[in-house]
């Protein structure tokens, strides 16, 4: 029996099992089909996630949210029993005449007063969460715009490098033609002057890029790779939406409107709290006296106590309710004013983006035409039909058009990302999940005693 055909197959299998990267050779289980290791984020995604994770303003606002939640827990603790103790020292000839007492009070009924206080604390915590979302959206807006400006500055720097390289090559040609007595020294000096201008322009563009990178890193609190373009998923939806669609989306998802709506709810909760502030409270009270020599009937006393107070014949409560109603009206007016501002901002961003889109398309066609025309001028220059000055002027015109094209592309992206940021479309990309806000909402705690009515 011929065994030779099996030998190459066995050698191949043995080599595969002995490879350092093989999973079984390393004792690791095989990865499931289609499973891929998570890739590190970069580009605009890295910038957006970094600003939400590392910016000190976000961390400080989260601490304020936690403080509001703690105040909500303190308000709910009013349903728990309270313990008080008293001991009095006095000078007497009799022993054991220093009286002391312990009192335990459990709220039974407060006619909604405790519940209204808890409701105000909860709405304050929810308003703080809405304010956190507003801050995060603002930082996403600023970071997305800063990233795009940095990316555009890098592209403009590349245009400056290309212009410098083209002028350097043209200068070498003119020098060679000078050696063949086909160009004068004045021609060489003018080409050198154009190259010097290109170097100065390139240095200015590099400074702009460094400044934009510094501004971006100030937001993200660390280095970000700004060479990657913005994903198409963030800019393509604008072609399918009209200004009315953006307005509808902004009215339902804008963080400022959500925060102002919470302020209205807070004002309404404060009205209810002030209205019920003068209601009495019903307690189950137990008192225990100690060292009560000479006091009749010492020991433990359990009773139901009704306690209430009407300060200033109720006029103070009436004034506080009126003030709370005025704050609610002011909050409603503020919400309407914010809605008008949001609508104006959306219309402005939409129109500016449309203008930049048209300008970008026109600049793209102009750059294409000028590129073809420059190639034609260079061929005619070599053939002697065009002068070196025509080529230099065409190179300058092409560079200016390319810079204008990049600027139009940058502005178009900035306006589009600002629209996406204020409508919440960058939340998922920045890993700003709704579960984060829900986790920060005040949670009810299990308490002893009866629920306030």
Secondary structure in CASP SS format (residue, H / E / C, confidence):
PFRMAT SS
TARGET T0000
AUTHOR 0000-0000-0000
METHOD secondary structure of the structure
MODEL  1
X C 1.00
X C 1.00
X C 1.00
X H 1.00
X H 1.00
X H 1.00
X H 1.00
X H 1.00
X H 1.00
X H 1.00
X H 1.00
X H 1.00
X H 1.00
X H 1.00
X H 1.00
X H 1.00
X H 1.00
X H 1.00
X C 1.00
X C 1.00
X C 1.00
X C 1.00
X C 1.00
X C 1.00
X C 1.00
X C 1.00
X C 1.00
X C 1.00
X C 1.00
X C 1.00
X C 1.00
X C 1.00
X C 1.00
X C 1.00
X C 1.00
X C 1.00
X C 1.00
X C 1.00
X C 1.00
X C 1.00
X C 1.00
X C 1.00
X H 1.00
X H 1.00
X H 1.00
X H 1.00
X H 1.00
X H 1.00
X H 1.00
X H 1.00
X H 1.00
X H 1.00
X H 1.00
X H 1.00
X C 1.00
X H 1.00
X H 1.00
X H 1.00
X H 1.00
X H 1.00
X H 1.00
X H 1.00
X H 1.00
X H 1.00
X H 1.00
X H 1.00
X H 1.00
X H 1.00
X H 1.00
X H 1.00
X H 1.00
X H 1.00
X H 1.00
X H 1.00
X H 1.00
X H 1.00
X H 1.00
X H 1.00
X H 1.00
X C 1.00
X C 1.00
X E 1.00
X E 1.00
X E 1.00
X E 1.00
X E 1.00
X E 1.00
X C 1.00
X C 1.00
X C 1.00
X C 1.00
X C 1.00
X C 1.00
X C 1.00
X C 1.00
X C 1.00
X C 1.00
X C 1.00
X C 1.00
X E 1.00
X E 1.00
X E 1.00
X E 1.00
X E 1.00
X E 1.00
X E 1.00
X E 1.00
X E 1.00
X E 1.00
X C 1.00
X C 1.00
X C 1.00
X H 1.00
X H 1.00
X H 1.00
X H 1.00
X H 1.00
X H 1.00
X H 1.00
X H 1.00
X H 1.00
X H 1.00
X H 1.00
X H 1.00
X H 1.00
X H 1.00
X H 1.00
X H 1.00
X H 1.00
X H 1.00
X H 1.00
X H 1.00
X H 1.00
X H 1.00
X H 1.00
X H 1.00
X H 1.00
X H 1.00
X H 1.00
X H 1.00
X H 1.00
X H 1.00
X H 1.00
X H 1.00
X H 1.00
X H 1.00
X H 1.00
X H 1.00
X H 1.00
X H 1.00
X H 1.00
X H 1.00
X H 1.00
X H 1.00
X H 1.00
X H 1.00
X H 1.00
X H 1.00
X H 1.00
X H 1.00
X H 1.00
X H 1.00
X H 1.00
X H 1.00
X H 1.00
X H 1.00
X H 1.00
X H 1.00
X H 1.00
X H 1.00
X H 1.00
X H 1.00
X H 1.00
X H 1.00
X H 1.00
X H 1.00
X H 1.00
X H 1.00
X H 1.00
X C 1.00
X C 1.00
X C 1.00
X C 1.00
X C 1.00
X H 1.00
X H 1.00
X H 1.00
X H 1.00
X H 1.00
X H 1.00
X H 1.00
X H 1.00
X H 1.00
X H 1.00
X H 1.00
X H 1.00
X H 1.00
X H 1.00
X H 1.00
X H 1.00
X H 1.00
X H 1.00
X H 1.00
X H 1.00
X H 1.00
X H 1.00
X H 1.00
X H 1.00
X H 1.00
X H 1.00
X H 1.00
X H 1.00
X H 1.00
X H 1.00
X H 1.00
X H 1.00
X H 1.00
X H 1.00
X H 1.00
X H 1.00
X C 1.00
X C 1.00
X C 1.00
X C 1.00
X C 1.00
X C 1.00
X C 1.00
X C 1.00
X C 1.00
X C 1.00
X C 1.00
X H 1.00
X H 1.00
X H 1.00
X H 1.00
X H 1.00
X H 1.00
X H 1.00
X H 1.00
X H 1.00
X C 1.00
X C 1.00
X H 1.00
X H 1.00
X H 1.00
X H 1.00
X H 1.00
X H 1.00
X H 1.00
X H 1.00
X H 1.00
X H 1.00
X H 1.00
X C 1.00
X H 1.00
X H 1.00
X H 1.00
X H 1.00
X H 1.00
X H 1.00
X H 1.00
X H 1.00
X H 1.00
X H 1.00
X H 1.00
X H 1.00
X H 1.00
X H 1.00
X H 1.00
X H 1.00
X H 1.00
X H 1.00
X H 1.00
X H 1.00
X H 1.00
X H 1.00
X C 1.00
X C 1.00
X C 1.00
X C 1.00
X E 1.00
X E 1.00
X E 1.00
X E 1.00
X E 1.00
X E 1.00
X E 1.00
X E 1.00
X E 1.00
X E 1.00
X C 1.00
X C 1.00
X C 1.00
X C 1.00
X C 1.00
X C 1.00
X C 1.00
X C 1.00
X C 1.00
X E 1.00
X E 1.00
X E 1.00
X E 1.00
X E 1.00
X E 1.00
X E 1.00
X E 1.00
X C 1.00
X C 1.00
X C 1.00
X H 1.00
X H 1.00
X H 1.00
X H 1.00
X H 1.00
X H 1.00
X H 1.00
X H 1.00
X H 1.00
X H 1.00
X H 1.00
X H 1.00
X H 1.00
X H 1.00
X H 1.00
X H 1.00
X H 1.00
X H 1.00
X H 1.00
X H 1.00
X H 1.00
X H 1.00
X H 1.00
X H 1.00
X H 1.00
X H 1.00
X H 1.00
X H 1.00
X H 1.00
X H 1.00
X H 1.00
X H 1.00
X H 1.00
X H 1.00
X H 1.00
X H 1.00
X H 1.00
X H 1.00
X H 1.00
X H 1.00
X H 1.00
X H 1.00
X H 1.00
X H 1.00
X H 1.00
X H 1.00
X H 1.00
X H 1.00
X H 1.00
X H 1.00
X H 1.00
X H 1.00
X H 1.00
X H 1.00
X H 1.00
X H 1.00
X H 1.00
X H 1.00
X H 1.00
X H 1.00
X H 1.00
X H 1.00
X H 1.00
X H 1.00
X H 1.00
X H 1.00
X H 1.00
X H 1.00
X H 1.00
X H 1.00
X H 1.00
X H 1.00
X H 1.00
X C 1.00
X C 1.00
X C 1.00
X C 1.00
X H 1.00
X H 1.00
X H 1.00
X H 1.00
X H 1.00
X H 1.00
X H 1.00
X H 1.00
X H 1.00
X H 1.00
X H 1.00
X H 1.00
X H 1.00
X H 1.00
X H 1.00
X H 1.00
X H 1.00
X H 1.00
X H 1.00
X H 1.00
X H 1.00
X H 1.00
X H 1.00
X H 1.00
X H 1.00
X H 1.00
X H 1.00
X H 1.00
X H 1.00
X H 1.00
X H 1.00
X H 1.00
X H 1.00
X H 1.00
X H 1.00
X C 1.00
X C 1.00
X C 1.00
X C 1.00
X C 1.00
X C 1.00
X C 1.00
X C 1.00
X C 1.00
X C 1.00
X C 1.00
X H 1.00
X H 1.00
X H 1.00
X H 1.00
X H 1.00
X H 1.00
X C 1.00
X C 1.00
X C 1.00
X C 1.00
X C 1.00
X C 1.00
X C 1.00
X C 1.00
X C 1.00
X C 1.00
X C 1.00
X C 1.00
X C 1.00
X C 1.00
END
